[in-house]
């Protein structure tokens, strides 16, 4: 494995702290009373923030904890397709919210 | 022609077979959960009222605790693999043990969460909560099954590491680690989707 340089643990800890902070941010953002006018019935602002933070967390875990950063590019290609489809799906939550807002 | 022995080492991709197989399995797992998320998204948009009331009843502190537990156990899993690769058997075993503890911690919190829902009569077939609680129990239930499915091989490897001979298969532990991180990844999406995205007018009483 090509990642036996000494700062791997440092990177793991960085990801760990980032995940903890982003989790608190998600909870905090969900509790924020955004002005009612900004929100659709399902509230697009809360949903968008939740989905974007989740996508960032997932990329961090896959890239560092799951070693995609250090791995064979072939695995990366293999992983990106289903993950991309899943991200598109999660953003469908936002698109449907906007749809509900327009109509 | 190269012999079958060379094939066993996969000269083309240089990726251990187990690892490639695990990624393929995880890709299919992602599609398995995608079914739930797709249905959740569509039905949520047709039933803001029911989904809002449903998620307002869920316990965010318990889910938040479980999120922290899973993230920490992902870290200890990564550290266990790192130590095993470095040959630090003792530390590898210690961190794997901590990961198993985290998995049990998650299930214990889940037990209290489920029994609270049970106590309040919030079942999938409860009047008015039908759709939301079907999703809640399906998604968190399948996720909890994945946690249990992770504990079994982790416990096996921990037991092997505790023997005199040890368990010198870093690749196998790494492959199990991939699975364990995936369990964490799914929770990263389930947590905000079910617990935090409460449709506005139902939560704020508008």
Interface residues (C-beta under 8 A of the other chain):
Chain A: X1 X4 X8 X9 X12 X13 X15 X16 X19 X20 X23 X26 X27 X30 X33 X36 X39 X40 X41 X42 X43 X46 X47 X50 X51 X53 X54 X57 X58 X61 X62 X64 X65 X66 X67 X71 X72 X74 X75 X78 X79 X81 X82 X83 X85 X86 X89 X90 X92 X93 X96 X97 X99 X100
Chain B: X13 X14 X15 X19 X20 X23 X24 X27 X30 X31 X34 X37 X38 X41 X42 X44 X45 X48 X60 X64 X67 X68 X71 X72 X74 X75 X77 X78 X79 X82 X85 X86 X174 X177 X178 X181 X184 X185 X188 X189 X191 X192 X193 X196 X197 X198 X199 X200 X201 X204 X206
